[in-house]
Amino acid sequence: MDIGQCCSVVGAACRICMHKCCKVMCCRKDPPARPQYSLVCLGLTNAGKTTLLQLLCGESTDEIVPTVGFSIKAVPFEDAVLNCKELGGGDNVRPYWDKYYDGTEGVVFVFNSACSEEDLQKLSSLLHSTLSHLALQSRPVLLLASYQDQEGARTVEQLTELMDLERLHASHQQYILQPCSYKDIESARSGFLRLIHLLQDSGTSEDNRI
């Protein structure tokens, strides 16, 4: 084989390789879009709502201040994006919570699991009255029992009894009770992942996908 023939063979081989590479690149598809879900994040002032959400987003918590009114944060996960509408927990804000329930697909309720028994009873009453709202009935609920790193933090069994959570089962409302703390953010992440599974099983999500 002379030099001219060798060049022709090499050129043909190069063209074949380039064709295959172009075919692979042209047929490459974008990763599937992640569904987005609208959540409302509730809880009293200093329950830890803002801190947990910022940690889940990988943001600094050096200058946390109590939420006044509301804020919205998109919390990304591998299988979904949770658009969390965090509402302030102050006495002057709670009467207006229900103004922000429209379009809610799930509920996150954050509370101090190491609070006094009297305060826990007030939390229980607030939780049940909140979830009785028509816009939140049948919506899956993530209960984040924060401050698990503090002395006196209650267990899942204790909280289930003291907060009368069996009432949620009786009303056919799915809920997840997840102990957590800002020192163990993976525990909170685990709760959110379980909530995503409930949302996916419900078959509802926003039309927007990213």
BALO-454206 format. One record per residue (C-alpha): x, y, z; residue in three letters. Coordinates in pm, 1 decimal, decimal comma. Example, Ala and Ser with C-alpha at 12.3 -4.5 7.8 and 13.67 -1.06 7.14 Angstrom:
BALO-454206
[[1230,0; -450,0; 780,0]; "ALA"]
[[1367,0; -106,0; 714,0]; "SER"]
end
This chain:
BALO-454206
[[0,0; 0,0; 0,0]; "MET"]
[[153,9; 333,0; -106,4]; "ASP"]
[[142,4; 655,5; 87,7]; "ILE"]
[[-164,8; 786,5; -97,2]; "GLY"]
[[-367,9; 476,4; -11,9]; "GLN"]
[[-261,0; 493,1; 351,7]; "CYS"]
[[-376,5; 853,7; 371,3]; "CYS"]
[[-712,5; 760,8; 219,7]; "SER"]
[[-764,9; 480,4; 474,4]; "VAL"]
[[-668,8; 701,7; 765,6]; "VAL"]
[[-897,4; 979,2; 639,4]; "GLY"]
[[-1188,6; 738,3; 605,7]; "ALA"]
[[-1131,8; 608,8; 958,5]; "ALA"]
[[-1125,6; 964,6; 1092,1]; "CYS"]
[[-1450,1; 1048,6; 916,2]; "ARG"]
[[-1618,0; 738,8; 1064,7]; "ILE"]
[[-1500,2; 830,3; 1413,9]; "CYS"]
[[-1616,3; 1188,7; 1376,7]; "MET"]
[[-1956,5; 1070,2; 1254,2]; "HIS"]
[[-1998,4; 842,7; 1555,3]; "LYS"]
[[-1891,4; 1117,8; 1795,5]; "CYS"]
[[-2134,9; 1367,0; 1640,9]; "CYS"]
[[-2412,8; 1111,4; 1657,5]; "LYS"]
[[-2351,2; 1050,0; 2027,0]; "VAL"]
[[-2336,2; 1421,8; 2103,7]; "MET"]
[[-2648,6; 1502,9; 1905,4]; "CYS"]
[[-2845,7; 1224,0; 2070,2]; "CYS"]
[[-2739,8; 1320,4; 2421,7]; "ARG"]
[[-3047,3; 1422,4; 2618,9]; "LYS"]
[[-3075,1; 1670,5; 2900,6]; "ASP"]
[[-3131,6; 1516,0; 3241,7]; "PRO"]
[[-3499,6; 1474,2; 3334,3]; "PRO"]
[[-3660,3; 1785,4; 3477,7]; "ALA"]
[[-3710,9; 1784,5; 3852,4]; "ARG"]
[[-4064,0; 1850,2; 3974,6]; "PRO"]
[[-4121,9; 2149,5; 4197,4]; "GLN"]
[[-4350,0; 2140,1; 4500,1]; "TYR"]
[[-4493,8; 2433,0; 4693,7]; "SER"]
[[-4466,2; 2399,6; 5070,1]; "LEU"]
[[-4562,6; 2621,9; 5358,3]; "VAL"]
[[-4316,1; 2619,3; 5650,1]; "CYS"]
[[-4474,7; 2702,6; 5984,7]; "LEU"]
[[-4371,0; 2722,6; 6348,0]; "GLY"]
[[-4333,1; 2963,0; 6636,0]; "LEU"]
[[-4057,5; 3223,7; 6654,0]; "THR"]
[[-3718,9; 3065,5; 6736,5]; "ASN"]
[[-3834,9; 2717,3; 6638,3]; "ALA"]
[[-3541,2; 2698,9; 6396,5]; "GLY"]
[[-3720,6; 2728,3; 6061,7]; "LYS"]
[[-3483,3; 2974,3; 5896,6]; "THR"]
[[-3169,9; 2803,6; 6026,8]; "THR"]
[[-3272,9; 2460,6; 5899,2]; "LEU"]
[[-3373,3; 2591,0; 5555,1]; "LEU"]
[[-3052,1; 2786,8; 5510,8]; "GLN"]
[[-2840,0; 2489,8; 5615,1]; "LEU"]
[[-3024,8; 2267,7; 5367,5]; "LEU"]
[[-2940,2; 2522,5; 5097,4]; "CYS"]
[[-2576,4; 2531,7; 5203,4]; "GLY"]
[[-2600,2; 2893,6; 5316,1]; "GLU"]
[[-2440,7; 3067,3; 5611,7]; "SER"]
[[-2634,8; 3095,4; 5936,8]; "THR"]
[[-2409,5; 3357,6; 6097,0]; "ASP"]
[[-2666,9; 3637,8; 6085,9]; "GLU"]
[[-3004,9; 3471,6; 6134,4]; "ILE"]
[[-3290,6; 3700,2; 6233,4]; "VAL"]
[[-3654,3; 3600,6; 6300,7]; "PRO"]
[[-3870,5; 3600,6; 5990,1]; "THR"]
[[-4111,6; 3893,1; 5975,9]; "VAL"]
[[-4396,5; 3828,9; 5735,8]; "GLY"]
[[-4273,7; 3558,5; 5501,7]; "PHE"]
[[-3981,7; 3453,0; 5285,2]; "SER"]
[[-3951,4; 3199,5; 5003,7]; "ILE"]
[[-3657,4; 2967,3; 4959,2]; "LYS"]
[[-3605,8; 2704,6; 4687,9]; "ALA"]
[[-3450,4; 2401,2; 4855,5]; "VAL"]
[[-3292,9; 2169,4; 4593,7]; "PRO"]
[[-3284,0; 1791,7; 4621,2]; "PHE"]
[[-3178,4; 1531,6; 4368,5]; "GLU"]
[[-3534,5; 1432,1; 4277,0]; "ASP"]
[[-3723,9; 1756,9; 4336,8]; "ALA"]
[[-3710,2; 2124,1; 4427,3]; "VAL"]
[[-3910,9; 2233,5; 4730,0]; "LEU"]
[[-4029,4; 2593,6; 4718,3]; "ASN"]
[[-4069,0; 2663,1; 5088,2]; "CYS"]
[[-4277,4; 2962,2; 5189,9]; "LYS"]
[[-4159,9; 3030,8; 5543,4]; "GLU"]
[[-4407,1; 3227,2; 5755,6]; "LEU"]
[[-4311,4; 3422,4; 6065,0]; "GLY"]
[[-4421,5; 3268,6; 6393,7]; "GLY"]
[[-4484,1; 3582,3; 6596,9]; "GLY"]
[[-4816,3; 3658,3; 6763,9]; "ASP"]
[[-4879,9; 3939,9; 6517,1]; "ASN"]
[[-4819,4; 3714,9; 6213,4]; "VAL"]
[[-4991,8; 3384,5; 6294,7]; "ARG"]
[[-5346,9; 3523,3; 6247,2]; "PRO"]
[[-5254,1; 3580,6; 5880,9]; "TYR"]
[[-5100,1; 3239,3; 5809,4]; "TRP"]
[[-5405,6; 3120,2; 5622,3]; "ASP"]
[[-5364,4; 3401,5; 5367,1]; "LYS"]
[[-5060,3; 3213,3; 5233,8]; "TYR"]
[[-5203,1; 2859,7; 5211,9]; "TYR"]
[[-5333,8; 2883,2; 4855,6]; "ASP"]
[[-5157,4; 2636,6; 4625,4]; "GLY"]
[[-4983,3; 2456,1; 4909,7]; "THR"]
[[-4894,8; 2094,3; 4831,4]; "GLU"]
[[-4730,3; 2006,8; 5160,5]; "GLY"]
[[-4671,8; 2141,0; 5511,5]; "VAL"]
[[-4353,8; 2167,7; 5718,2]; "VAL"]
[[-4413,3; 2238,2; 6087,4]; "PHE"]
[[-4102,0; 2308,3; 6296,3]; "VAL"]
[[-4113,8; 2309,6; 6675,6]; "PHE"]
[[-3888,6; 2295,7; 6980,7]; "ASN"]
[[-3895,2; 1938,1; 7109,9]; "SER"]
[[-3722,3; 2043,9; 7433,1]; "ALA"]
[[-3977,3; 2306,7; 7537,5]; "CYS"]
[[-4184,3; 2291,4; 7855,0]; "SER"]
[[-4485,2; 2062,4; 7871,5]; "GLU"]
[[-4715,7; 2364,1; 7886,6]; "GLU"]
[[-4563,6; 2507,4; 7569,2]; "ASP"]
[[-4584,5; 2167,6; 7401,1]; "LEU"]
[[-4957,9; 2155,9; 7469,9]; "GLN"]
[[-4992,9; 2498,6; 7310,7]; "LYS"]
[[-4794,1; 2373,4; 7011,2]; "LEU"]
[[-5019,5; 2071,5; 6981,7]; "SER"]
[[-5328,6; 2292,3; 6980,7]; "SER"]
[[-5171,6; 2522,3; 6721,2]; "LEU"]
[[-5073,7; 2229,4; 6500,3]; "LEU"]
[[-5417,2; 2067,4; 6497,2]; "HIS"]
[[-5603,5; 2394,4; 6446,3]; "SER"]
[[-5368,9; 2487,1; 6160,9]; "THR"]
[[-5404,2; 2154,1; 5983,0]; "LEU"]
[[-5782,6; 2169,2; 6011,8]; "SER"]
[[-5785,7; 2451,2; 5755,5]; "HIS"]
[[-5953,1; 2336,9; 5433,8]; "LEU"]
[[-5648,6; 2426,9; 5220,0]; "ALA"]
[[-5420,8; 2203,4; 5430,0]; "LEU"]
[[-5647,1; 1905,8; 5486,2]; "GLN"]
[[-5511,4; 1590,6; 5321,7]; "SER"]
[[-5176,6; 1759,7; 5253,4]; "ARG"]
[[-4872,4; 1557,7; 5367,1]; "PRO"]
[[-4705,4; 1704,0; 5674,8]; "VAL"]
[[-4343,0; 1699,4; 5789,8]; "LEU"]
[[-4311,0; 1762,6; 6163,3]; "LEU"]
[[-3954,5; 1863,8; 6243,6]; "LEU"]
[[-3887,1; 1813,4; 6614,3]; "ALA"]
[[-3590,9; 2049,1; 6645,9]; "SER"]
[[-3345,1; 2108,2; 6931,1]; "TYR"]
[[-3281,5; 1737,7; 6971,7]; "GLN"]
[[-2929,5; 1829,6; 7083,9]; "ASP"]
[[-3066,1; 1995,4; 7398,0]; "GLN"]
[[-3133,4; 1839,7; 7734,8]; "GLU"]
[[-3497,0; 1743,5; 7776,5]; "GLY"]
[[-3562,2; 1685,6; 7406,6]; "ALA"]
[[-3844,3; 1434,6; 7370,5]; "ARG"]
[[-3846,0; 1113,4; 7172,1]; "THR"]
[[-4075,6; 1029,1; 6881,5]; "VAL"]
[[-4288,6; 814,0; 7110,9]; "GLU"]
[[-4324,4; 1088,8; 7371,2]; "GLN"]
[[-4410,9; 1352,3; 7113,1]; "LEU"]
[[-4664,2; 1127,0; 6943,1]; "THR"]
[[-4848,5; 1086,5; 7271,6]; "GLU"]
[[-4812,1; 1438,3; 7412,8]; "LEU"]
[[-4913,2; 1607,4; 7086,0]; "MET"]
[[-5194,0; 1361,0; 7018,7]; "ASP"]
[[-5062,9; 1287,0; 6670,2]; "LEU"]
[[-5289,3; 985,0; 6632,3]; "GLU"]
[[-5560,2; 1239,2; 6552,4]; "ARG"]
[[-5384,4; 1298,2; 6221,5]; "LEU"]
[[-5413,9; 929,2; 6137,9]; "HIS"]
[[-5781,6; 941,7; 6227,6]; "ALA"]
[[-5831,3; 1229,3; 5982,7]; "SER"]
[[-5637,6; 1039,0; 5712,8]; "HIS"]
[[-5361,0; 1299,1; 5702,0]; "GLN"]
[[-5017,3; 1159,3; 5623,7]; "GLN"]
[[-4742,4; 1289,8; 5846,1]; "TYR"]
[[-4373,5; 1234,9; 5918,4]; "ILE"]
[[-4230,4; 1306,0; 6262,9]; "LEU"]
[[-3856,9; 1369,1; 6223,1]; "GLN"]
[[-3627,4; 1451,5; 6517,7]; "PRO"]
[[-3353,0; 1694,2; 6413,6]; "CYS"]
[[-3119,2; 1974,5; 6514,0]; "SER"]
[[-2906,5; 2229,1; 6332,6]; "TYR"]
[[-2601,5; 2030,9; 6446,9]; "LYS"]
[[-2727,9; 1726,6; 6255,7]; "ASP"]
[[-2872,1; 1872,1; 5937,2]; "ILE"]
[[-2875,3; 1528,8; 5770,9]; "GLU"]
[[-3158,1; 1428,4; 6003,7]; "SER"]
[[-3368,9; 1715,9; 5870,4]; "ALA"]
[[-3266,1; 1629,5; 5513,9]; "ARG"]
[[-3388,3; 1274,3; 5572,9]; "SER"]
[[-3727,6; 1410,0; 5676,2]; "GLY"]
[[-3754,3; 1623,6; 5363,8]; "PHE"]
[[-3663,6; 1326,9; 5143,1]; "LEU"]
[[-3942,6; 1124,8; 5302,4]; "ARG"]
[[-4179,3; 1415,6; 5241,5]; "LEU"]
[[-4076,6; 1422,8; 4873,8]; "ILE"]
[[-4172,6; 1056,1; 4845,4]; "HIS"]
[[-4517,8; 1134,6; 4985,4]; "LEU"]
[[-4555,9; 1424,9; 4742,8]; "LEU"]
[[-4451,5; 1208,1; 4450,5]; "GLN"]
[[-4695,7; 936,7; 4554,1]; "ASP"]
[[-4973,7; 1195,2; 4564,4]; "SER"]
[[-4907,7; 1267,5; 4196,4]; "GLY"]
[[-4929,0; 1646,1; 4230,5]; "THR"]
[[-4658,8; 1897,0; 4148,1]; "SER"]
[[-4627,1; 2239,7; 3996,3]; "GLU"]
[[-4629,7; 2263,5; 3619,0]; "ASP"]
[[-4289,5; 2431,8; 3630,9]; "ASN"]
[[-3997,3; 2193,6; 3607,9]; "ARG"]
[[-3627,2; 2266,5; 3614,2]; "ILE"]
end
